[in-house]
Amino acid sequence: MPRQAGKIPVGVSSCLIGEKVRYDGGDKNNAYITGILANYFHFIHFCPEVACGLGVPRPPIQLRQTSRGIRCIGVEDRQLDVTDTLRSCAEQQSHWLSGLCGYILKKNSPSCGIQDVRIFPDGPPTRTGVGLFAGFLQERFPLLPLEEENRLDNARICENFLQRVLVLHRWRQLLATPLTPHRLQDFHNRHQLLAMSRNRKLADDLGHLSASAEKDAIRRTADRYIRRLLTGLKKTATRNDHIGVLRHILKLVKQSLEAEDSAALQAALINYKNQKTTLAQPVELLKMHLYKHPNPFLQQSNYLDPDPAILALYRKI
Ligand code: SF4
């Protein structure tokens, strides 16, 4: 599939972008994905059930607890077992999956659901399953950001997912050029506040790791760095987490703050704490301050100068 220039490659369950690939010939078009996120991402769509030859329409399937473990079996025809077919089809996709920076999957699907998929024993079903294709992605690409489409309705979860996609994209850009300790340190400087918004210890650990990078072992250190960063970023930042980062930034700019700016920033912080405004207000005020009083460390930070997709979410969280 041709790559759209400048856009970040992200996988998506085909039915979510309006492809009529569901078992009944329908789709589950998601307007946020096709209307908003498509401005930033180049969506590469894939339907594992169609790809493995089940066709459209096709008999519905479900996860069932059997004596051979959890299997993907026909709802009406219990003799239909597509578990091995789906698994082997997923294996054959690794060549393009490895180039993705994220994947949005359809909830509840025995193929695509990431969590809480119904598993049918002989009694009432339990919601503890993982779709076969989603399970393959989790196992084979543990750092690949995954999310279910319904959870993107929550702005904090959506911000979390998009941040991880963007971090992985920037990381791939970094690796496309010769990696040096200096460039790893530079990458960390740009992501330090973002890491801090999830966990202060995460930011500290990554700071030590990047500072200790040596030329001879740079790839090993870089691998450890990105694993720690992307794993740590799975935590969704709360309002209190953001307040902690904003207070840290205020300390860094204290010397250059005039009384009027200081009062406006303190008021914005209190308003944000009291849920009277969103993260965008203190961030915009800080950016205006940095325009008047440049600070290279803060101005290069992806936290204070986020991508437009993230900025749009700062206006909601
Ligand atoms: S297998 Fe996945 S992509 Fe295909 S219809 Fe089901 S949920 Fe959608």
Residues whose N, C-alpha, C, O or C-beta is under 5 A from the ligand:
A	BS01	SF4	S13 S14 C15 V21 R22 F46 C47 P48 E49 K106 S109 S111 C112
